Amino acid sequence: MLTLRPSLERGHANHGWLDSRHSFSFAEYYDPAHMGVSSLRVINEDWIDPGAGFEPHPHRDMEIITYVMQGQIEHRDTMGSHSVLRAGEVQAMSAGSGILHSEFNPSDTKQLHLLQIWIQPNQRGVTPRYDQKDFSDSQGITLLVSPDGRDGSLPIHQQASLYQIKLDNETAQFNAEPDRTYYLQLARGTLAVNNVPMEAGDGATLSGETQLSLTADQQAEALLFELP
């Protein structure tokens, strides 16, 4: 079964320096029908102005994933991590027992475009952890995040995996587990999932499926979550 979440039905907040679309309830946007899917709690699509960003703020007991689509993001945290992620790079941070971090667009001229993702962990109070990796050269279906860091993916504290899908005028097949829940977020382009067309910004919850057929008539980029 596939349930579509159209892009324009997402929550919207414009703070001037930050323009954000919320797939699920977040901050001042509240919709009891869209509180997340399984352990997936937040997908925010953010556009951040040059030189702007989030001042140091706390998190705990959350797996936070940042997927950079355009521009750069500068990260600092109380673990001593300091890095700049560029388009195609992914950041995974386990907030665990507690962490402070800041995220800024370091450019003077270019807008930052990213997906901010929160996954609820299956362990509380773990030691905070930070990882990042460049997946910009990946094509097809690529594992980005997993519980055990297999196949070069980034580890998180949850029985959930995140795949990148990058297709160019082609069809790919994904073997699904019928007892798992899947959520697909289309980042760019158009994509048909089991013959259901999707446009950029759309999301879809899939359950009870054994096979996902993914067809792109042109270039398409998506994130596919496999959830408990």
Buried (B, 14 or more C-beta within 10 A) or exposed (E): EBEBBEBEBBBEBEEEEBBBBBBBBBEEBEEEEBEBBBBBBBBBBBBBBBEBBBEEEEBEBBBBBBBBBBBBBBBBBEBEBEEEBEBBBBBBBBBBEEBBBBBBBBBEEEBBBBBBBBBBBBEEEBEBBBBBBEBEEBEEBBBBBBBEBEEEBBBBBBBBBBBBBBBEEEEBEBEBEEEBBBBBBBBBBBBBBBEBEBBBBBBBBBBEBEEBBBBBBEEBBBBBBBBE
